[in-house]
Amino acid sequence: MTRKVLRRTLSLNTLVLIAPLAFFLSFAVLSCDNDDGSPEESGPRVGIVYDSVGKGDGSFNDSAYEGIKRAQGELGAVVSEETTDGMESNREELIQSLAEDNDLVIAVGFSFESSIKKVAAANPDTNFAGIDILQRNDSPANFASLVFNEAEGSFLVGVAAALKSETGKVGFIGGVCGTPDRLIEKFEAGFVSGVLAMVKGINRNMEVETVYLSQFSDPQNPDGPPDISGFFNPEGAKEAAEGIFSGGSDVVFHAAGGSGAGLFEAAREFSSQENNSKVWAIGVDSDQYGTSEESVREYILTSMLKRVDTAVYNIIKAQRDGEFSGGSVNHDLANDGVGYATSGGFVDDIRELIEGQKAFIVRNLFDVPTAPVKGCREPQTYNLRY
């Protein structure tokens, strides 16, 4: 009996001591900041809307999502996500809906340009940012353009393609020709320029074949709806790649979003055929060696990295820190906003040469062209002579 009473007394005394302590700790948790300085449940409220391809493309949208996940983990961001169905009315509706409940709204892709600028102008107390949306003269003060020097990153994978090619022929597959800011042509221009830079170094002629999967606008119907299907047409990319590989190219770079899976599959199948040597694919935006099926990874030479993840994270951090500012935020080789991947180790033997070319660009000793010499409405061939 005495033992039981003693136990009860100890338990009661323990509770008396613990209760105030628990209250104090609870109050402290609610009051104190995290290690990074942000309150536990009061990080920036962020809305993000992906283009119609959506997450799972292993490229552009997934890179944006990586930035979101990092912001959630490190900044305590509270995130709302949407994916457009591709209609302009839907884009505007989603952005407006996100603007009502968030401090910052991010749109992923150039197709949101008119809708996000319109909503931003109507909601001056909310901040907005757009991936690949140029500032131009019509941007409200609360809109930030997150843009990239795609040509610089593409130049480096062009160097890699030229150095790795055994046939002297390489190829480029673009997603959509003729977007309002000529976005994909920047990838082409940089890639061809990178190949050309190596022509004298390897003392042989090179050939670059280019093809695009869709045309943004129809010359016969310029007021018709834009066609961005080239970003989600892996079957078309596979067919185009098969044609380029059959023509003698052994390295092909794509800037076609979700369509790139078709290129990777074509590289695997073409390499597996009897009496054919190995051919290579080059990915885009994300490190596609890591985002693609394991069966195709040994055919992905490298990827042109477009650090959408970094851009998304940084603009959310700026919002949290009260440092958001409208205007253009450029990402290039100098600030590691673009680059190339080394996963798989396939460019290890030429990495020193690639880094040498990168240094020339970073030191402003060479300006990479951002517009191709030839048009993109028809397949083209560049004959580069040393």
VOGU-3710 file (C-alpha; in Angstrom, 3 decimals, decimal comma):
1> mtrkvlrrtl> 0,000/0,000/0,000  2,773/2,411/0,946  4,596/1,634/-2,275  1,536/2,456/-4,378  0,945/5,741/-2,571  4,574/6,684/-3,097  4,339/5,988/-6,819  1,219/8,108/-7,122  2,879/10,944/-5,216  5,916/10,854/-7,485
11> slntlvliap> 3,717/10,796/-10,569  1,701/13,752/-9,346  4,804/15,744/-8,468  6,300/14,922/-11,864  3,192/16,184/-13,600  3,272/19,368/-11,573  6,838/19,966/-12,752  6,291/18,904/-16,353  3,083/20,813/-17,050  4,590/24,326/-16,810
21> lafflsfavl> 7,654/23,148/-18,724  5,522/21,713/-21,512  3,551/24,945/-21,717  6,775/26,949/-21,866  8,247/24,744/-24,598  5,031/24,896/-26,604  5,027/28,661/-26,358  8,691/28,752/-27,346  8,122/26,585/-30,427  5,287/28,813/-31,555
31> scdnddgspe> 7,251/31,983/-30,871  10,782/31,169/-32,024  12,167/31,157/-35,501  13,654/28,169/-37,305  17,383/27,957/-37,877  16,956/29,760/-41,192  15,145/32,646/-39,530  11,607/31,878/-40,700  8,722/31,094/-38,340  7,625/27,456/-38,233
41> esgprvgivy> 4,273/27,967/-39,906  4,635/31,395/-41,508  6,916/30,905/-44,493  6,089/32,657/-47,770  2,830/31,605/-49,382  3,632/30,682/-52,982  1,421/29,702/-55,891  2,924/28,029/-58,959  1,249/27,090/-62,221  2,932/24,679/-64,622
51> dsvgkgdgsf> 2,427/24,616/-68,358  0,200/22,011/-69,965  2,888/19,309/-70,023  2,941/19,476/-66,233  5,166/17,718/-63,741  6,622/14,426/-64,850  8,253/15,723/-68,032  11,709/14,905/-66,635  12,806/18,317/-67,840  11,486/21,884/-67,589
61> ndsayegikr> 8,508/21,520/-65,240  10,232/18,975/-63,051  13,154/21,349/-62,631  10,754/24,045/-61,395  9,267/21,524/-58,988  12,718/20,751/-57,578  13,013/24,445/-56,697  9,621/24,315/-55,023  10,574/21,297/-52,927  13,773/22,974/-51,806
71> aqgelgavvs> 11,869/26,122/-50,833  9,404/24,066/-48,831  12,176/22,268/-46,984  14,549/25,176/-46,391  12,313/28,249/-46,338  9,090/26,814/-44,953  7,233/27,888/-48,108  3,533/27,032/-48,163  2,856/26,094/-51,774  -0,255/25,804/-53,957
81> eettdgmesn> 0,234/24,088/-57,349  -1,824/24,180/-60,537  -1,368/22,949/-64,120  -3,001/24,727/-67,041  -5,039/22,900/-69,660  -3,350/25,063/-72,298  -6,218/27,484/-72,928  -5,473/31,184/-72,423  -8,638/31,682/-70,375  -7,577/28,850/-68,088
91> reeliqslae> -4,109/30,326/-67,598  -5,539/33,668/-66,497  -8,130/32,029/-64,255  -5,537/29,904/-62,449  -3,133/32,797/-61,937  -5,905/35,021/-60,572  -7,052/32,281/-58,217  -3,517/31,790/-56,898  -3,052/35,546/-56,507  -5,943/35,734/-54,069
101> dndlviavgf> -4,303/33,453/-51,495  -0,538/33,847/-51,988  2,247/36,388/-51,578  4,052/35,281/-54,741  2,760/33,604/-57,900  5,121/31,892/-60,363  4,205/30,864/-63,916  6,363/28,286/-65,679  6,791/29,001/-69,376  6,526/31,711/-72,026
111> sfessikkva> 2,909/30,819/-72,847  1,801/32,591/-69,636  3,161/35,985/-70,694  -0,033/37,874/-71,440  -2,070/36,291/-68,643  0,417/36,783/-65,810  1,192/40,381/-66,737  -2,529/41,164/-66,912  -3,217/39,619/-63,503  -0,113/41,226/-61,980
121> aanpdtnfag> -1,275/44,670/-63,070  -4,667/44,042/-61,459  -3,129/42,783/-58,182  -0,393/45,256/-57,172  -0,170/43,903/-53,615  0,921/40,446/-54,823  4,256/39,676/-56,457  4,595/37,643/-59,645  7,436/35,914/-61,493  7,586/34,157/-64,856
131> idilqrndsp> 10,044/31,571/-66,137  11,113/32,454/-69,704  8,785/35,473/-69,804  10,585/38,564/-71,057  10,200/41,890/-69,315  9,481/43,994/-72,426  7,844/47,412/-71,950  4,494/46,229/-70,633  5,559/44,612/-67,368  4,097/45,946/-64,100
141> anfaslvfne> 6,456/46,801/-61,255  5,476/43,680/-59,288  6,555/41,267/-62,040  9,996/39,619/-62,276  11,277/37,956/-65,444  13,347/34,852/-64,697  15,327/34,415/-67,902  18,319/32,351/-68,998  21,139/32,483/-71,496  20,248/29,173/-73,122
151> aegsflvgva> 22,740/29,783/-75,917  25,704/29,715/-73,517  24,768/26,362/-72,008  23,973/24,952/-75,447  27,360/26,103/-76,705  29,063/23,828/-74,174  27,076/20,734/-75,161  27,836/21,610/-78,783  31,519/21,442/-77,883  30,926/18,046/-76,256
161> aalksetgkv> 29,022/16,779/-79,305  31,794/17,769/-81,705  34,506/16,197/-79,545  32,586/12,936/-79,081  31,334/12,510/-82,635  33,140/9,863/-84,661  31,241/10,491/-87,883  31,597/14,272/-88,050  27,814/14,616/-88,113  25,563/15,715/-85,239
171> gfiggvcgtp> 21,947/16,790/-84,932  19,521/19,102/-83,121  15,810/18,550/-82,427  13,838/21,638/-81,434  10,407/21,480/-79,842  8,609/24,532/-81,232  9,800/26,881/-83,968  8,951/30,571/-83,876  7,727/31,218/-80,338  7,297/34,944/-79,528
181> drliekfeag> 10,766/35,210/-78,002  12,375/32,688/-80,390  13,264/30,632/-77,337  14,216/27,283/-78,873  16,227/28,905/-81,636  18,577/30,158/-78,895  19,406/26,552/-78,043  20,068/25,803/-81,704  22,259/28,876/-82,198  24,403/28,049/-79,181
191> fvsgvlamvk> 24,730/24,389/-80,106  25,796/25,052/-83,703  28,238/27,707/-82,478  29,780/25,238/-80,028  30,257/22,658/-82,768  31,792/25,293/-85,025  34,224/26,348/-82,299  35,649/22,825/-82,276  35,995/22,406/-86,031  39,473/23,901/-86,176
201> ginrnmevet> 40,506/22,191/-82,972  39,728/18,710/-84,287  40,857/19,542/-87,847  37,857/18,198/-89,706  34,623/19,375/-91,208  31,417/18,981/-89,211  27,796/18,791/-90,227  24,786/19,753/-88,096  21,275/18,684/-89,066  18,325/20,465/-87,433
211> vylsqfsdpq> 14,605/19,712/-87,290  11,661/21,132/-85,300  8,605/19,196/-84,199  5,964/21,941/-84,470  5,482/25,526/-85,630  4,167/28,009/-83,083  2,027/29,745/-85,684  0,698/28,789/-89,098  1,749/31,327/-91,781  -1,525/30,585/-93,567
221> npdgppdisg> -3,510/31,277/-90,399  -1,472/33,645/-88,185  -4,446/34,410/-85,953  -5,075/30,751/-85,208  -4,175/29,057/-81,919  -0,451/28,458/-81,293  0,872/24,938/-81,677  3,194/23,913/-78,828  2,693/20,184/-79,335  6,413/19,837/-80,070
231> ffnpegakea> 7,032/19,913/-76,329  5,005/16,782/-75,643  5,431/14,590/-78,706  7,945/11,838/-77,890  6,781/9,793/-80,870  7,600/12,681/-83,201  10,966/13,187/-81,551  11,782/9,510/-81,899  10,906/9,556/-85,594  12,998/12,694/-86,147
241> aegifsggsd> 15,936/11,197/-84,245  15,780/7,968/-86,233  16,031/9,994/-89,421  19,010/11,997/-88,153  20,838/8,900/-86,881  20,148/7,089/-90,167  21,711/10,030/-91,984  25,014/9,456/-90,227  24,827/11,630/-87,111  26,006/9,987/-83,915
251> vvfhaaggsg> 25,176/12,732/-81,391  21,791/14,520/-81,187  20,824/17,333/-78,811  17,181/18,061/-78,070  15,457/21,175/-76,741  11,947/19,781/-76,827  10,764/19,306/-73,250  8,856/16,089/-72,680  9,435/15,003/-76,276  13,058/14,238/-75,424
261> aglfeaaref> 12,108/10,772/-74,175  11,630/9,815/-77,812  15,197/10,833/-78,653  16,588/8,750/-75,802  14,650/5,699/-76,919  15,792/6,185/-80,517  19,425/6,370/-79,353  19,020/3,139/-77,391  17,363/1,265/-80,242  19,736/2,543/-82,918
271> ssqennskvw> 22,768/1,616/-80,811  21,362/-1,858/-80,196  20,982/-2,704/-83,869  23,545/-5,039/-85,370  26,464/-3,508/-87,258  25,824/-0,045/-85,789  28,145/1,768/-83,415  26,883/3,563/-80,338  25,079/6,869/-80,794  24,504/9,554/-78,179
281> aigvdsdqyg> 21,649/11,778/-77,034  22,016/15,079/-75,171  19,290/16,135/-72,743  18,032/19,573/-71,750  16,964/21,679/-68,751  17,392/19,003/-66,049  20,178/16,438/-65,731  18,235/13,899/-67,767  20,632/11,079/-66,947  18,950/11,108/-63,547
291> tseesvreyi> 15,362/11,767/-64,629  15,101/9,270/-67,492  14,468/5,528/-67,540  17,494/3,503/-66,513  17,431/1,630/-69,833  18,413/4,771/-71,773  20,877/6,385/-69,383  23,992/4,899/-70,962  23,108/6,756/-74,181  22,735/10,217/-72,596
301> ltsmlkrvdt> 26,103/11,886/-73,130  25,290/15,009/-71,089  22,474/17,525/-70,622  22,350/21,268/-71,088  21,368/22,470/-67,613  18,908/25,320/-67,357  18,674/25,917/-63,631  14,977/26,613/-63,365  15,131/25,023/-59,917  17,634/27,618/-58,743
311> avyniikaqr> 15,639/30,484/-60,248  12,437/29,329/-58,522  14,147/28,858/-55,164  15,934/32,205/-55,315  12,819/34,229/-56,124  10,949/32,557/-53,257  13,848/33,336/-50,917  13,809/36,955/-52,100  10,093/37,084/-51,316  10,677/35,670/-47,837
321> dgefsggsvn> 13,518/38,077/-47,111  11,598/41,130/-48,316  14,004/41,549/-51,229  11,691/40,823/-54,159  12,150/43,249/-57,016  10,478/43,419/-60,392  12,543/43,414/-63,570  14,778/40,900/-65,316  16,804/38,333/-63,391  19,306/36,739/-65,764
331> hdlandgvgy> 20,861/33,303/-65,320  23,998/32,466/-67,330  27,319/30,638/-67,150  28,850/33,299/-64,936  26,346/32,695/-62,113  25,813/28,977/-62,843  22,305/29,638/-64,108  23,074/27,393/-67,087  25,677/24,697/-67,624  26,168/21,060/-68,533
341> atsggfvddi> 25,808/17,747/-66,684  28,565/15,249/-65,971  26,471/12,335/-64,673  27,515/8,972/-66,053  31,094/10,127/-66,520  30,754/10,162/-70,321  32,348/13,607/-70,730  35,082/13,135/-68,147  37,724/12,680/-70,857  36,825/15,981/-72,541
351> reliegqkaf> 35,803/17,988/-69,501  38,992/20,048/-69,416  38,351/21,187/-72,993  34,734/22,080/-72,212  35,792/24,034/-69,126  38,325/25,924/-71,230  35,595/27,066/-73,582  33,405/27,975/-70,613  36,173/30,189/-69,227  36,370/32,153/-72,480
361> ivrnlfdvpt> 32,650/32,927/-72,243  32,644/33,777/-68,536  35,589/36,148/-69,044  33,655/37,884/-71,848  36,223/36,870/-74,453  33,531/35,389/-76,670  29,842/36,219/-77,176  27,681/33,229/-78,041  25,160/33,977/-80,805  21,513/33,757/-79,747
371> apvkgcrepq> 19,919/33,531/-83,195  20,614/30,800/-85,769  21,807/31,658/-89,253  19,085/29,561/-90,879  15,328/29,406/-90,358  13,546/26,702/-88,412  10,398/26,131/-90,443  12,143/23,514/-92,549  14,878/20,990/-91,671  18,303/22,523/-92,206
381> tynlry> 21,879/21,327/-92,612  24,924/23,327/-91,547  28,174/22,419/-93,279  30,957/23,703/-91,033  34,439/23,864/-92,609  37,787/24,155/-90,881
//
